[in-house]
Amino acid sequence: MIFQHFGQLEGVRSLGLVQAGPTANIAGSGEPELVPVMYGDRGLLPTIGLPLALGRNFTPEEDLPHGPPAVI
C-alpha cells in the first residue's frame, strides 16, 4: 500500500487516514439523532493532535481490512 511508504519518508512524524461515511442513527434516553459517520485509522487522532478524553484508540488489528469493528 502506498500510504505505508509515506511513513518511511524523512521528516514524516505521523500519518492518519480518514474517509467520510454514511449517516447513522444514535439513540439514548432522548430522541434519536442522525449523525455523520467518519472512518479513520489509529494514526488519525495522534496526527491531528486530538487526545482521547476517555477510552482507547483503535488497535492494530482493527486497522486491518475486515478487522474487528470498533467505534470511538
N, C-alpha and C positions, 0 to 999 in steps of 0.2 A: 504494500500500500504506500502510495506516495507521501501521505501525511506523516508516516512514521519516520521518513527520511528528513523531514524538516527539523525534528528534534535533535538530529545529529549535527546540524549546522552550527558553526561557531557564532556565539552571541545569542543563540536562542535559549531562553531560560525556562519557558513554559509554553505549552500548547494546549488548546482545548477546542472541541468541536461543538457546534450547536446547529440544530435544524428545527424549523417550525413544524409543528404537527397539527392535528385536528383540534377540535374543542372537546371538552369533557364536562359532564355534569358533576358537581361536587355538592353533596348534601350532608348536613349535620343536624343540629337542633332547629334550624330555621328553614327558610325557603331554599330549594336547590338553586345553585348559581352556575351559569355556563362560563367556563374559564378557558383561556388558550392553553395549549399544551406545547411544551418545548422539549425536544430530545437533546440531551447533552452527554458528554463523556466525563470521566473522572478528572480530566485535566481542565475542564471549563471553569469551575469556580476558583481554583487557585490562579488561573491565568488572568481572570478579570478582577482578582483581589477581593472576592466576596467570601468571607468566612461563614461557616455554618453556625447558626445560633444554637441549634440542638441537633442531635443525631450524628450521622456519619456521612462521609462522601461515598460515591459508588466504589465498588470493589473491582479489581482487575477482571474477575470472572464476569461481572455484569457488563463490562465493556465489550466482551466477545460477541460476535454475531450469534444470534439465537441463544445468548446467555440468559440467566435468570432475570425476570423483570424486576425493576426496583423503582421506587418513587421517593424523591426527597423534597 
